[in-house]
Amino acid sequence: MSTHKKNVAIIGSGNIGTDLMIKILRHGQQLQMAVMVGIDAASDGLERARRLGVATTHEGVEGLVRMPEFAGIDFVFDATSATAHVANDALLRQHKPGIRVIDLTPAAIGPYCVPVVNLDANLAALNVNMVTCGGQATIPMVAAVSRVAKVHYAEIIASISSKSAGPGTRANIDEFTETTAQAIEAVGGAGKGKAIIVLNPAEPPLMMRDTVYVLSEAADQAEVQASIEDMANAVTAYVPGYRLKQQVQFDVITPDAPLNIPGLGRFSGLKTTVFLEVEGAAHYLPAYAGNLDIMTSAALATAERMAQAL
């Protein structure tokens, strides 16, 4: 094992945790896999980890902290659930207060982190929250408009294949909408945010699609479009399947024909609509599961940058 790399443990041997493990094994520059943690000894994630020479435990975080490998762990990714993460973080800090935790659940114990928007401001955080798949895909677009003009309201609709929504995703639907809406405001810069998730049962499964509506002060449309395209290119650097699905659309809302937005009132200014598509890298998950791929890709990019800073 290389001595300059930081050792990583992943909690959660389901789809997200297993995909993340494969990404680290294939593409880790600053990180190396040390332990895969699960609760089902027969899970595909733990079996795959063992075949790849990664140490495992099926006794959850309690088993992890008892392992001799735990002493050398620098980063922990939590790919379980919002409720489980609260207990996991507390137990990890009881045994190693300074450990770095990358939270892939909507628990939001630590600050929200969207790599292209605010990672540099959170490099020293001991726990960062990766928001949600919808947040990782859409908040960069809200932030792109926000850096050109004041954003009063932003609404996102994330449509994902039902087949890519596992038990963890389904159990966290409420947390998804609440966490994403809060992060649209805190990270994206919107005065008010709203998030909607749609589980699409279509066959064959469709790739992740996102629609972003942004209401801002009047601004130069060319400048807003350039900001959005620059931001999309920045996301593509670590999520290759991320792309603008079609031309950015603009509508000028005049004072004599304003929009009535609940919680915002009468709005006039610029309405920007962005259509996105996220195709997965198919490391472990199918290509249509871009919602899961963007989470693991963003988490890996975050930890790599933090490890480099260390």
C-alpha positions as CSV (number, residue, x, y, z in Angstrom):
1,M,0.0,0.0,0.0
2,S,1.3,3.5,-0.9
3,T,2.4,5.4,2.1
4,H,1.3,8.9,0.9
5,K,-2.3,8.0,0.3
6,K,-5.0,8.4,3.0
7,N,-6.8,5.3,4.2
8,V,-10.6,5.1,3.6
9,A,-13.4,3.1,5.1
10,I,-16.9,3.0,3.5
11,I,-19.9,2.4,5.7
12,G,-22.7,0.8,3.7
13,S,-22.1,-2.1,1.3
14,G,-25.1,-1.4,-0.9
15,N,-25.2,0.1,-4.4
16,I,-23.7,3.5,-3.5
17,G,-21.0,2.1,-1.2
18,T,-19.9,-0.5,-3.7
19,D,-19.8,1.9,-6.6
20,L,-17.7,4.3,-4.5
21,M,-15.3,1.5,-3.5
22,I,-14.7,0.6,-7.2
23,K,-14.2,4.3,-8.0
24,I,-11.6,4.6,-5.3
25,L,-9.8,1.4,-6.3
26,R,-9.7,2.5,-10.0
27,H,-9.2,6.2,-9.8
28,G,-8.1,7.1,-6.2
29,Q,-5.2,9.6,-6.4
30,Q,-5.0,10.6,-2.8
31,L,-7.1,7.8,-1.3
32,Q,-6.9,4.0,-0.9
33,M,-9.5,1.6,0.2
34,A,-8.9,0.0,3.6
35,V,-12.2,-1.3,5.0
36,M,-15.7,-1.9,3.6
37,V,-18.4,-2.0,6.4
38,G,-21.8,-3.6,6.1
39,I,-24.4,-5.4,8.2
40,D,-25.0,-8.4,5.9
41,A,-22.1,-10.8,5.6
42,A,-23.6,-12.1,2.3
43,S,-24.1,-8.8,0.6
44,D,-22.7,-8.4,-2.8
45,G,-20.7,-5.3,-1.7
46,L,-18.9,-7.2,1.1
47,E,-18.3,-10.2,-1.1
48,R,-16.9,-8.0,-3.9
49,A,-14.7,-6.2,-1.4
50,R,-13.2,-9.4,-0.1
51,R,-12.5,-10.6,-3.7
52,L,-10.7,-7.3,-4.3
53,G,-8.5,-7.7,-1.2
54,V,-10.3,-5.1,0.9
55,A,-10.8,-5.8,4.7
56,T,-14.4,-6.1,5.7
57,T,-16.7,-6.3,8.6
58,H,-20.4,-7.2,8.7
59,E,-20.9,-5.8,12.2
60,G,-21.4,-2.2,11.2
61,V,-19.6,0.8,12.7
62,E,-19.2,-1.2,16.0
63,G,-17.2,-3.7,14.1
64,L,-15.2,-1.1,12.3
65,V,-13.9,0.6,15.5
66,R,-12.8,-2.8,16.8
67,M,-10.7,-3.6,13.7
68,P,-6.9,-3.0,13.9
69,E,-7.3,-1.2,10.5
70,F,-9.4,1.5,12.2
71,A,-6.3,3.1,13.8
72,G,-5.0,4.1,10.3
73,I,-8.3,5.3,8.9
74,D,-8.2,8.9,7.8
75,F,-11.6,9.3,5.9
76,V,-14.9,7.6,6.3
77,F,-17.7,7.7,3.7
78,D,-21.2,7.0,5.1
79,A,-23.5,5.6,2.5
80,T,-26.3,4.3,4.8
81,S,-29.3,6.5,5.8
82,A,-29.9,9.8,7.4
83,T,-31.0,8.2,10.8
84,A,-28.1,5.8,10.8
85,H,-25.5,8.5,10.0
86,V,-26.2,10.4,13.2
87,A,-25.3,7.4,15.3
88,N,-22.4,6.4,13.1
89,D,-20.8,9.9,13.3
90,A,-21.2,10.0,17.1
91,L,-19.5,6.5,17.5
92,L,-16.7,7.3,15.2
93,R,-15.9,10.6,17.0
94,Q,-16.0,8.8,20.4
95,H,-13.1,6.6,19.2
96,K,-11.3,9.1,16.9
97,P,-12.5,12.8,17.3
98,G,-10.5,14.1,14.4
99,I,-11.6,11.7,11.7
100,R,-12.9,13.1,8.4
101,V,-16.4,12.0,7.5
102,I,-18.0,12.4,4.1
103,D,-21.8,12.0,4.5
104,L,-23.7,10.7,1.5
105,T,-27.0,10.7,3.4
106,P,-29.4,13.7,3.9
107,A,-28.5,13.9,7.6
108,A,-26.7,17.2,7.2
109,I,-24.8,17.2,10.5
110,G,-22.0,19.1,8.8
111,P,-22.0,21.8,6.2
112,Y,-23.5,21.2,2.8
113,C,-20.8,20.6,0.2
114,V,-21.2,20.8,-3.6
115,P,-17.6,20.5,-4.9
116,V,-17.7,23.1,-7.7
117,V,-19.5,25.7,-5.5
118,N,-18.1,25.6,-2.0
119,L,-15.6,22.9,-1.4
120,D,-12.7,25.2,-0.8
121,A,-14.6,26.9,2.1
122,N,-15.1,23.5,3.8
123,L,-11.7,21.8,3.4
124,A,-11.2,21.9,7.2
125,A,-14.6,20.5,8.1
126,L,-14.6,17.2,9.9
127,N,-18.0,16.2,8.5
128,V,-19.3,17.4,5.2
129,N,-22.7,16.6,3.7
130,M,-23.1,15.8,0.1
131,V,-26.7,17.0,0.0
132,T,-28.6,14.7,-2.4
133,C,-28.2,13.5,-6.0
134,G,-30.7,16.2,-7.1
135,G,-28.7,18.8,-5.1
136,Q,-25.4,17.8,-6.6
137,A,-26.9,18.0,-10.1
138,T,-28.9,21.3,-9.8
139,I,-27.3,23.5,-7.2
140,P,-24.3,24.3,-9.5
141,M,-26.8,25.7,-12.0
142,V,-28.5,27.9,-9.3
143,A,-25.1,29.1,-8.1
144,A,-24.1,29.9,-11.7
145,V,-27.1,32.3,-12.0
146,S,-26.5,33.6,-8.5
147,R,-23.0,34.8,-9.4
148,V,-24.5,36.9,-12.1
149,A,-27.7,38.2,-10.5
150,K,-29.5,38.0,-7.2
151,V,-31.7,34.9,-7.1
152,H,-35.0,35.2,-5.4
153,Y,-36.4,31.7,-6.0
154,A,-35.1,28.4,-7.4
155,E,-37.1,25.2,-7.9
156,I,-35.6,21.9,-9.0
157,I,-37.3,18.7,-10.2
158,A,-35.2,15.6,-10.2
159,S,-36.5,12.7,-12.2
160,I,-34.8,9.3,-11.6
161,S,-35.5,5.8,-12.7
162,S,-37.4,3.8,-10.1
163,K,-34.9,1.0,-10.5
164,S,-32.1,3.3,-9.3
165,A,-34.0,4.2,-6.1
166,G,-33.0,1.7,-3.5
167,P,-34.3,1.2,0.0
168,G,-32.1,4.0,1.3
169,T,-33.3,6.5,-1.3
170,R,-37.0,5.6,-0.7
171,A,-36.6,5.8,3.0
172,N,-35.2,9.3,2.7
173,I,-37.7,11.0,0.4
174,D,-38.8,13.6,3.0
175,E,-35.2,14.3,3.9
176,F,-34.3,14.6,0.2
177,T,-36.8,17.4,-0.4
178,E,-36.0,19.2,2.8
179,T,-32.2,18.9,2.6
180,T,-32.1,19.8,-1.1
181,A,-34.3,22.9,-0.6
182,Q,-32.2,24.1,2.2
183,A,-29.0,23.6,0.3
184,I,-30.4,25.5,-2.7
185,E,-30.6,28.4,-0.4
186,A,-27.4,27.9,1.6
187,V,-25.1,26.9,-1.2
188,G,-26.9,27.9,-4.4
189,G,-27.6,31.4,-3.1
190,A,-31.4,31.4,-3.7
191,G,-33.6,33.5,-1.4
192,K,-36.0,30.6,-1.3
193,G,-35.6,27.0,-2.6
194,K,-37.9,24.1,-3.5
195,A,-37.1,20.6,-4.4
196,I,-39.2,17.8,-6.0
197,I,-38.2,14.2,-6.8
198,V,-40.0,12.0,-9.3
199,L,-39.4,8.2,-9.4
200,N,-40.0,7.2,-13.0
201,P,-41.1,3.6,-13.6
202,A,-40.5,3.7,-17.4
203,E,-39.1,0.7,-19.1
204,P,-36.4,0.7,-20.3
205,P,-35.2,2.8,-17.4
206,L,-34.5,6.5,-18.2
207,M,-31.4,8.3,-17.2
208,M,-31.5,11.0,-14.5
209,R,-33.1,14.2,-15.8
210,D,-33.3,17.5,-13.9
211,T,-35.1,20.7,-14.5
212,V,-34.0,23.9,-12.8
213,Y,-36.2,27.0,-12.6
214,V,-34.4,30.2,-11.4
215,L,-36.1,33.5,-10.8
216,S,-33.6,36.3,-10.5
217,E,-33.2,40.0,-10.9
218,A,-32.9,41.2,-14.5
219,A,-29.5,40.3,-16.0
220,D,-27.7,40.0,-19.3
221,Q,-28.8,36.6,-20.7
222,A,-25.6,36.0,-22.5
223,E,-23.7,36.4,-19.2
224,V,-26.0,34.1,-17.4
225,Q,-25.7,31.5,-20.2
226,A,-21.9,31.7,-20.1
227,S,-21.9,31.3,-16.4
228,I,-24.1,28.2,-16.6
229,E,-22.0,26.6,-19.4
230,D,-18.8,27.3,-17.4
231,M,-20.3,25.7,-14.3
232,A,-21.5,22.6,-16.3
233,N,-18.0,22.1,-17.6
234,A,-16.6,22.3,-14.1
235,V,-19.1,19.6,-12.9
236,T,-18.2,17.4,-16.0
237,A,-14.6,17.4,-14.8
238,Y,-15.6,14.9,-12.1
239,V,-18.9,13.6,-13.4
240,P,-18.3,12.9,-17.1
241,G,-21.9,12.0,-17.8
242,Y,-23.2,15.4,-16.7
243,R,-24.5,17.6,-19.5
244,L,-26.9,20.3,-20.5
245,K,-29.7,18.5,-22.3
246,Q,-30.7,21.5,-24.4
247,Q,-30.3,25.2,-24.8
248,V,-30.8,27.3,-21.7
249,Q,-34.2,29.1,-21.9
250,F,-34.9,32.6,-20.7
251,D,-38.2,34.5,-20.1
252,V,-38.3,38.2,-19.2
253,I,-41.1,38.7,-16.6
254,T,-42.3,42.3,-16.8
255,P,-43.9,44.2,-13.9
256,D,-47.2,44.5,-15.8
257,A,-47.4,40.7,-16.1
258,P,-45.7,39.4,-12.9
259,L,-45.6,35.8,-11.7
260,N,-47.3,35.0,-8.4
261,I,-45.0,32.7,-6.4
262,P,-46.1,31.2,-3.1
263,G,-43.9,32.5,-0.3
264,L,-42.4,35.1,-2.7
265,G,-45.3,37.1,-4.0
266,R,-45.4,39.0,-7.2
267,F,-42.2,38.5,-9.2
268,S,-40.7,40.4,-12.2
269,G,-37.3,39.9,-13.5
270,L,-35.5,37.0,-15.4
271,K,-36.7,33.4,-15.4
272,T,-34.0,31.0,-16.4
273,T,-34.8,27.3,-17.1
274,V,-32.0,24.7,-17.3
275,F,-32.5,21.1,-18.5
276,L,-29.9,18.6,-17.4
277,E,-29.1,14.9,-17.9
278,V,-26.8,12.8,-15.9
279,E,-25.5,9.5,-17.3
280,G,-23.7,7.1,-14.9
281,A,-20.1,5.9,-15.5
282,A,-21.4,2.2,-15.1
283,H,-18.5,1.3,-12.8
284,Y,-20.8,-0.9,-10.7
285,L,-24.3,0.6,-11.3
286,P,-26.1,0.7,-14.7
287,A,-25.5,3.8,-16.9
288,Y,-29.1,5.1,-16.2
289,A,-28.3,5.4,-12.5
290,G,-26.8,8.8,-12.9
291,N,-28.4,9.9,-9.6
292,L,-26.2,7.5,-7.7
293,D,-23.1,8.0,-9.8
294,I,-23.2,11.8,-9.3
295,M,-23.2,11.2,-5.5
296,T,-20.3,8.9,-5.5
297,S,-18.4,11.0,-7.9
298,A,-18.9,14.2,-5.9
299,A,-18.0,12.4,-2.7
300,L,-14.8,11.1,-4.2
301,A,-13.9,14.5,-5.6
302,T,-14.5,16.1,-2.2
303,A,-12.4,13.6,-0.3
304,E,-9.6,13.7,-2.8
305,R,-9.4,17.5,-2.6
306,M,-9.5,17.4,1.2
307,A,-6.7,14.7,1.3
308,Q,-4.6,16.8,-1.0
309,A,-5.1,19.8,1.3
310,L,-3.9,17.8,4.2
